[in-house]
């Protein structure tokens, strides 16, 4: 097995484990104003895609989605959690995060690395928010309208408000986290490369 494939498997496994832990514990949420929370559970998916490509990102996204589904089925917390038992809501959108993040990173990769990683983080986060809300709207409109106390016809406006209020802040958080982690990772790789070259020159 090629060294690059081994690295891809190791990185995907490690980030998949982080994603699973974040999905089943409170570690995947950041406290926000008014008692609300911001999710950062999708960030390991984005990092995997940036480091090892869209397939690795989708693999970690699959772990994230399946873990979310299992938690929704076995230990629901909020009134909307049971809706995530549907894999179209909990799993399918998470498979797309890696492709969205990787595409954004590839588009900006030739420029300043932290900027490219930050854009990838923001785009991956927005993809997660938009696709999950879209899936909820398409598969559980009646339940959502009841939970929010609005008519079904008003549901698109409610979901759009959620996407703008929480989604944009989560995208900013994902951009900062992704840029920081990728910058640190690449710095370590560069230092290792220099150290190896120095050792070979002796």
Backbone bond lengths (Angstrom), bond angles and torsions (degrees), N, CA, C in turn:
res aa  C-N    CA-C-N  psi(-1)  N-CA   C-N-CA  omega(-1)  CA-C   N-CA-C  phi
1 X - - - 1.464 - - 1.527 109.92 -
2 X 1.326 116.28 132.02 1.444 119.54 -178.06 1.519 111.02 -64.58
3 X 1.359 113.74 152.40 1.454 119.55 -177.96 1.525 111.91 -61.09
4 X 1.353 116.67 -37.15 1.462 119.90 -179.89 1.521 111.74 -64.83
5 X 1.351 116.82 -36.15 1.456 120.58 178.28 1.525 111.08 -68.81
6 X 1.332 115.83 -39.22 1.463 119.87 177.50 1.522 109.96 -62.36
7 X 1.323 116.11 -44.73 1.464 119.99 178.95 1.523 110.72 -62.01
8 X 1.331 117.23 -42.03 1.462 120.55 -179.71 1.525 110.92 -61.34
9 X 1.323 116.48 -41.94 1.461 120.72 179.58 1.521 110.79 -66.00
10 X 1.338 116.11 -43.37 1.470 120.43 -178.94 1.526 111.06 -64.42
11 X 1.336 115.94 -47.33 1.461 120.12 -179.85 1.524 110.82 -63.17
12 X 1.329 116.73 -43.77 1.462 120.49 179.90 1.520 111.17 -63.51
13 X 1.329 116.50 -41.78 1.463 119.82 179.21 1.515 112.35 -64.55
14 X 1.337 115.95 -43.48 1.466 119.93 -179.36 1.524 111.18 -64.77
15 X 1.328 116.69 -46.44 1.461 120.06 -179.37 1.522 111.35 -71.37
16 X 1.331 117.04 -30.54 1.463 120.07 174.08 1.519 111.57 -63.73
17 X 1.332 115.57 -40.20 1.462 119.57 177.31 1.524 111.29 -64.42
18 X 1.341 115.69 -42.46 1.467 119.63 177.13 1.523 110.51 -61.25
19 X 1.326 116.61 -43.51 1.459 121.09 -179.97 1.524 111.16 -62.28
20 X 1.325 117.31 -41.54 1.465 121.24 179.85 1.524 111.02 -64.17
21 X 1.334 116.27 -44.06 1.467 119.96 179.27 1.529 110.54 -62.67
22 X 1.332 116.35 -42.23 1.457 119.81 179.58 1.523 111.85 -65.50
23 X 1.345 116.32 -33.01 1.459 120.19 -177.31 1.524 112.47 -73.92
24 X 1.334 117.89 -28.46 1.470 119.87 -175.57 1.528 112.83 -105.26
25 X 1.324 116.91 2.07 1.462 121.01 177.55 1.526 109.46 -130.02
26 X 1.332 117.70 169.46 1.471 119.93 177.23 1.517 114.33 -69.58
27 X 1.341 117.89 -3.13 1.461 120.61 -178.28 1.526 112.42 -64.80
28 X 1.320 116.74 -18.91 1.453 120.15 -178.38 1.516 114.07 -83.00
29 X 1.325 116.59 5.31 1.464 119.63 -177.50 1.526 111.00 -128.65
30 X 1.323 115.27 144.69 1.461 121.93 173.57 1.522 108.68 -111.44
31 X 1.346 118.16 131.19 1.470 119.15 177.82 1.521 111.18 -62.56
32 X 1.322 116.04 143.37 1.459 122.19 -178.04 1.515 108.77 -133.32
33 X 1.319 117.28 178.52 1.455 121.85 -176.13 1.528 111.46 -61.98
34 X 1.319 115.35 148.36 1.463 121.28 174.74 1.508 114.12 68.22
35 X 1.346 117.37 21.92 1.459 120.15 178.99 1.524 113.48 82.46
36 X 1.312 117.85 -0.38 1.473 121.13 179.01 1.527 109.99 -77.31
37 X 1.334 114.99 166.41 1.459 120.74 179.12 1.514 109.89 -129.78
38 X 1.327 115.07 150.02 1.462 121.55 175.07 1.522 107.89 -110.89
39 X 1.324 116.86 132.85 1.457 119.29 180.00 1.527 111.23 -86.47
40 X 1.317 115.53 140.76 1.469 121.62 173.75 1.533 109.58 -124.92
41 X 1.344 116.02 17.58 1.462 120.36 -175.43 1.524 113.00 -66.32
42 X 1.326 117.11 -22.04 1.457 120.36 -177.43 1.529 112.50 -84.74
43 X 1.321 118.22 -8.24 1.466 120.39 -175.33 1.533 112.88 -64.32
44 X 1.355 120.91 -41.47 1.471 118.58 175.79 1.529 112.87 -58.87
45 X 1.326 117.55 -32.67 1.467 121.24 177.69 1.531 109.53 -64.08
46 X 1.316 115.40 -44.90 1.469 120.97 -179.33 1.525 110.61 -64.23
47 X 1.325 116.68 -44.75 1.461 120.81 -179.24 1.523 110.71 -62.81
48 X 1.328 116.72 -41.52 1.471 119.97 178.17 1.526 111.01 -60.83
49 X 1.341 116.82 -41.25 1.462 120.55 -179.92 1.519 111.35 -66.09
50 X 1.321 116.76 -40.94 1.468 120.39 -179.45 1.529 110.82 -67.70
51 X 1.314 117.08 -40.78 1.464 120.79 -176.55 1.522 112.93 -77.40
52 X 1.348 116.43 -41.18 1.462 119.14 -169.47 1.528 114.75 -126.76
53 X 1.332 118.08 4.41 1.452 119.67 175.11 1.520 113.89 102.34
54 X 1.336 117.27 172.68 1.465 121.67 -172.92 1.526 114.71 -67.41
55 X 1.342 117.10 -30.82 1.469 118.98 179.98 1.528 110.07 -67.08
56 X 1.339 116.15 -43.92 1.466 120.17 176.46 1.525 110.01 -62.01
57 X 1.338 116.20 -42.06 1.458 119.65 178.09 1.515 111.99 -61.22
58 X 1.324 116.97 -41.59 1.466 120.54 178.99 1.527 111.58 -67.33
59 X 1.335 116.81 -34.83 1.466 120.02 178.27 1.527 110.56 -63.97
60 X 1.333 115.86 -44.28 1.469 119.68 177.45 1.531 109.83 -68.49
61 X 1.344 116.54 -36.69 1.455 120.11 176.37 1.517 111.84 -62.12
62 X 1.336 116.86 -37.13 1.464 121.02 176.97 1.524 110.85 -62.92
63 X 1.332 116.26 -42.87 1.469 120.25 177.86 1.523 110.12 -62.72
64 X 1.332 116.32 -44.33 1.453 121.94 178.28 1.530 110.51 -58.94
65 X 1.346 116.48 -47.81 1.456 120.25 -177.23 1.517 112.87 -66.27
66 X 1.327 117.29 -45.42 1.464 120.88 -179.19 1.527 110.61 -64.37
67 X 1.335 116.27 -40.19 1.465 119.71 178.05 1.527 110.64 -63.20
68 X 1.334 116.89 -41.25 1.459 120.59 177.61 1.521 111.11 -62.78
69 X 1.329 116.38 -40.87 1.466 121.02 178.87 1.526 110.82 -62.28
70 X 1.335 115.61 -46.71 1.466 119.85 -178.67 1.529 110.87 -63.04
71 X 1.336 116.17 -42.43 1.458 119.11 178.99 1.520 111.05 -64.35
72 X 1.339 117.05 -40.85 1.464 120.37 179.07 1.520 111.34 -63.24
73 X 1.342 116.40 -33.83 1.461 120.53 -178.40 1.518 112.99 -79.77
74 X 1.329 117.01 -31.18 1.471 119.86 -172.84 1.522 114.42 -106.64
75 X 1.339 117.11 -28.19 1.466 119.05 -176.34 1.519 110.91 -145.56
76 X 1.342 117.87 60.98 1.466 119.65 178.96 1.524 111.80 -64.51
77 X 1.326 115.66 144.04 1.465 120.48 -178.82 1.526 110.32 -112.50
78 X 1.326 116.74 -55.86 1.462 121.34 -177.92 1.522 112.07 -93.75
79 X 1.322 117.58 169.62 1.467 121.27 -179.07 1.521 114.06 -66.46
80 X 1.328 117.02 -21.39 1.465 119.90 -179.69 1.522 112.73 -92.11
81 X 1.321 117.50 -11.24 1.469 120.31 -177.01 1.525 113.73 -56.62
82 X 1.350 120.03 -41.80 1.469 118.96 -179.84 1.526 113.66 -58.84
83 X 1.322 118.05 -23.48 1.464 120.80 179.05 1.526 111.67 -67.96
84 X 1.337 116.81 -21.10 1.458 120.82 -178.54 1.524 112.58 -83.64
85 X 1.325 116.91 3.27 1.460 119.88 171.84 1.524 109.95 -69.55
86 X 1.321 116.21 -23.40 1.454 121.82 176.35 1.533 109.28 -74.46
87 X 1.340 118.62 118.72 1.480 119.96 -178.93 1.525 113.56 -63.20
88 X 1.337 117.81 -20.89 1.457 119.73 175.84 1.525 111.34 -66.28
89 X 1.331 116.16 -22.24 1.468 121.65 179.31 1.517 111.05 -97.60
90 X 1.320 116.77 -43.93 1.468 120.35 -171.85 1.520 113.91 -89.66
91 X 1.334 117.91 -29.81 1.467 120.30 -172.59 1.527 112.52 -108.22
92 X 1.328 117.07 -53.32 1.464 120.32 -173.03 1.528 113.97 -55.46
93 X 1.344 119.84 -47.09 1.481 118.65 179.53 1.516 112.80 -61.76
94 X 1.337 117.21 -32.17 1.472 120.79 -176.98 1.521 111.42 -72.22
95 X 1.343 117.87 -22.91 1.460 120.32 176.49 1.527 111.61 -70.39
96 X 1.329 115.74 -24.57 1.463 120.24 -177.74 1.524 113.25 -85.79
97 X 1.336 117.77 -16.08 1.468 120.57 -177.15 1.520 111.33 -58.45
98 X 1.347 115.83 -46.33 1.453 120.23 -176.71 1.517 112.26 -62.10
99 X 1.333 117.57 -40.86 1.456 120.39 -179.52 1.528 111.05 -67.34
100 X 1.340 116.64 -40.21 1.470 120.22 178.99 1.526 110.75 -64.94
101 X 1.330 116.69 -45.76 1.468 120.96 -178.91 1.523 111.06 -66.00
102 X 1.330 116.65 -43.48 1.464 120.39 -179.43 1.523 111.07 -64.36
103 X 1.337 116.96 -41.18 1.453 120.52 179.10 1.519 111.86 -61.95
104 X 1.340 116.25 -42.09 1.464 120.06 178.84 1.523 110.87 -66.98
105 X 1.335 116.96 -40.53 1.465 120.36 179.45 1.522 110.83 -65.47
106 X 1.320 116.22 -41.68 1.467 120.24 -179.85 1.524 110.58 -63.98
107 X 1.322 116.76 -36.57 1.453 121.06 -179.18 1.525 111.82 -64.99
108 X 1.346 116.81 -36.14 1.466 121.63 -176.26 1.527 112.79 -105.59
109 X 1.332 117.93 4.49 1.464 121.51 -169.82 1.522 113.56 -60.79
110 X 1.317 117.74 -32.70 1.453 120.06 -177.82 1.514 113.58 -74.69
111 X 1.307 117.72 -2.87 1.455 121.49 -179.01 1.527 109.87 -104.69
112 X 1.297 116.98 -160.02 1.459 122.44 -178.15 1.528 110.22 -58.51
113 X 1.347 117.56 120.44 1.458 122.14 -172.63 1.531 113.75 -55.92
114 X 1.346 119.40 -48.93 1.465 118.24 179.33 1.528 113.32 -58.88
115 X 1.342 116.70 -33.85 1.460 120.05 177.29 1.521 110.37 -67.00
116 X 1.332 117.14 -45.43 1.464 120.86 179.30 1.523 111.14 -60.44
117 X 1.333 116.32 -43.50 1.467 120.50 179.18 1.528 110.95 -66.51
118 X 1.327 116.91 -39.27 1.459 120.36 178.55 1.517 112.14 -64.31
119 X 1.344 116.46 -42.24 1.468 120.30 177.16 1.525 109.97 -62.91
120 X 1.327 116.96 -41.72 1.464 120.79 178.33 1.521 110.72 -60.86
121 X 1.343 116.83 -41.70 1.455 120.51 178.46 1.513 111.79 -62.20
122 X 1.324 116.50 -45.08 1.464 120.51 -179.00 1.525 111.27 -65.68
123 X 1.325 117.29 -45.22 1.463 120.89 -178.50 1.527 110.86 -65.70
124 X 1.332 117.31 -42.41 1.463 120.31 177.82 1.514 111.82 -61.97
125 X 1.323 116.81 -40.99 1.460 121.12 178.92 1.528 111.33 -66.11
126 X 1.327 116.93 -43.78 1.469 120.66 178.96 1.533 110.23 -63.69
127 X 1.335 116.96 -39.15 1.465 120.09 177.58 1.522 110.56 -61.33
128 X 1.326 117.11 -43.26 1.456 121.32 178.82 1.527 110.71 -60.40
129 X 1.327 116.49 -50.66 1.461 120.49 -178.24 1.525 111.65 -61.46
130 X 1.321 115.94 -49.51 1.468 120.58 -175.66 1.525 111.69 -64.08
131 X 1.331 116.89 -44.03 1.461 119.62 -175.85 1.526 112.12 -72.50
132 X 1.331 117.34 -37.00 1.468 119.70 177.12 1.520 110.47 -65.55
133 X 1.333 117.27 -45.69 1.461 120.15 179.15 1.529 111.25 -64.65
134 X 1.323 116.75 -38.64 1.462 120.20 177.36 1.528 110.64 -63.01
135 X 1.327 115.88 -44.75 1.461 119.84 179.18 1.528 111.44 -63.00
136 X 1.320 116.80 -40.78 1.461 120.21 177.18 1.524 110.80 -63.01
137 X 1.326 116.42 -44.10 1.452 120.22 -179.49 1.517 112.55 -63.44
138 X 1.327 117.18 -35.06 1.455 121.07 -177.49 1.527 113.04 -81.35
139 X 1.321 117.32 -29.87 1.467 120.04 -173.11 1.531 114.24 -107.20
140 X 1.321 117.66 -17.47 1.469 118.86 -173.94 1.524 111.63 -142.86
141 X 1.322 116.85 42.58 1.466 120.03 -176.56 1.532 111.87 -63.03
142 X 1.325 117.59 -39.38 1.463 120.21 -179.02 1.522 111.32 -64.75
143 X 1.327 116.19 -45.68 1.472 119.94 179.00 1.522 111.53 -64.37
144 X 1.328 116.95 -40.52 1.460 120.32 -179.98 1.521 111.54 -65.72
145 X 1.326 117.04 -43.86 1.464 119.78 -179.94 1.518 110.58 -62.35
146 X 1.338 116.41 -36.95 1.465 119.28 176.40 1.517 112.14 -68.18
147 X 1.335 116.71 -40.70 1.467 120.35 -179.65 1.521 111.91 -65.63
148 X 1.321 116.80 -37.20 1.465 120.95 -178.96 1.524 113.01 -90.65
149 X 1.324 116.41 -9.10 1.456 120.04 179.21 1.515 113.56 69.31
150 X 1.337 116.69 37.62 1.467 120.45 179.36 1.521 108.92 -130.49
151 X 1.331 115.34 164.82 1.459 120.44 174.57 1.533 109.23 -71.41
152 X 1.317 115.41 154.94 1.462 120.30 179.38 1.527 110.68 -58.15
153 X 1.324 116.52 -35.58 1.464 120.33 -179.12 1.526 112.52 -65.10
154 X 1.341 117.00 -24.15 1.468 120.92 -179.38 1.528 112.12 -91.10
155 X 1.332 116.45 -4.06 1.459 120.09 -174.70 1.531 113.66 -62.80
156 X 1.338 120.39 -41.65 1.472 119.52 178.74 1.529 113.10 -56.48
157 X 1.326 116.97 -38.28 1.464 120.17 179.01 1.528 110.73 -67.15
158 X 1.334 116.24 -39.02 1.470 120.32 178.93 1.522 110.30 -64.81
159 X 1.334 116.66 -45.17 1.465 120.35 -179.73 1.527 111.31 -66.07
160 X 1.325 116.47 -36.92 1.468 119.69 177.44 1.521 111.20 -64.95
161 X 1.336 115.78 -37.78 1.465 119.94 177.50 1.521 110.93 -64.35
162 X 1.339 116.08 -41.73 1.470 120.18 177.01 1.527 111.00 -62.07
163 X 1.333 115.43 -43.21 1.462 119.63 -179.33 1.522 111.41 -61.73
164 X 1.320 116.78 -38.16 1.461 120.13 -178.18 1.522 111.95 -78.33
165 X 1.343 116.88 -39.54 1.465 119.78 -175.19 1.521 111.97 -73.11
166 X 1.318 117.17 -56.03 1.460 120.48 -179.37 1.521 112.00 -88.56
167 X 1.328 116.22 -38.39 1.459 119.94 -172.97 1.509 114.07 -61.04
168 X 1.322 117.43 -41.92 1.470 119.71 -178.31 1.529 111.53 -70.02
169 X 1.327 116.25 -36.56 1.471 118.87 178.09 1.524 110.12 -69.14
170 X 1.330 116.70 -40.37 1.463 120.24 176.63 1.535 110.93 -63.06
171 X 1.325 116.57 -36.52 1.465 120.24 177.49 1.526 110.90 -64.59
172 X 1.325 116.24 -40.51 1.467 119.96 178.20 1.520 110.65 -65.06
173 X 1.342 116.46 -41.94 1.465 120.21 178.40 1.526 110.61 -63.87
174 X 1.326 116.86 -42.18 1.464 120.59 178.78 1.519 111.15 -63.66
175 X 1.327 116.88 -37.95 1.465 120.50 178.41 1.524 111.03 -62.17
176 X 1.330 117.02 -44.76 1.461 121.71 -178.95 1.527 110.84 -66.34
177 X 1.343 116.90 -47.85 1.465 120.96 -179.31 1.529 110.62 -62.26
178 X 1.321 116.90 -47.71 1.459 120.39 -176.76 1.524 111.10 -64.12
179 X 1.312 117.11 -45.16 1.457 121.08 179.15 1.525 110.99 -60.03
180 X 1.329 117.38 -42.73 1.464 121.53 -178.96 1.527 111.71 -66.16
181 X 1.335 116.09 -46.10 1.467 120.07 -177.05 1.534 110.82 -67.78
182 X 1.329 116.69 -45.83 1.476 119.77 -179.06 1.525 110.49 -65.15
183 X 1.345 117.21 -40.31 1.453 120.46 178.00 1.517 111.61 -61.17
184 X 1.342 116.54 -44.18 1.466 120.79 178.99 1.523 110.88 -66.17
185 X 1.329 116.73 -42.24 1.470 121.35 -179.32 1.532 111.04 -61.82
186 X 1.316 115.89 -48.05 1.463 119.44 -179.41 1.532 110.99 -66.03
187 X 1.330 116.51 -33.41 1.456 119.68 176.63 1.511 111.65 -63.87
188 X 1.343 116.31 -40.77 1.467 120.64 177.76 1.525 110.55 -65.26
189 X 1.345 116.51 -42.62 1.464 120.24 179.42 1.527 111.49 -62.37
190 X 1.340 116.00 -41.13 1.463 120.36 179.06 1.522 110.76 -64.07
191 X 1.333 116.38 -43.12 1.463 120.71 179.32 1.525 111.26 -63.32
192 X 1.343 116.58 -39.50 1.461 120.26 178.22 1.526 110.56 -64.53
193 X 1.336 116.09 -41.23 1.462 120.05 179.45 1.513 111.86 -62.67
194 X 1.327 116.47 -42.34 1.449 119.79 178.81 1.518 111.39 -65.94
195 X 1.340 116.23 -40.05 1.452 120.73 179.29 1.522 111.09 -63.57
196 X 1.351 115.66 -40.57 1.458 119.51 179.60 1.524 111.05 -65.66
197 X 1.327 116.71 -43.35 1.454 120.44 178.28 1.512 111.76 -62.61
198 X 1.337 115.19 -39.51 1.466 120.04 179.55 1.522 110.17 -63.73
199 X 1.354 116.40 -40.67 1.451 119.85 -179.59 1.519 112.24 -67.42
200 X 1.342 116.32 -36.45 1.453 119.28 -179.74 1.527 112.09 -71.92
201 X 1.350 116.49 -23.14 1.450 119.71 -178.10 1.514 113.46 -82.86
202 X 1.309 116.62 -5.59 1.466 118.76 -179.10 1.514 111.87 -81.39
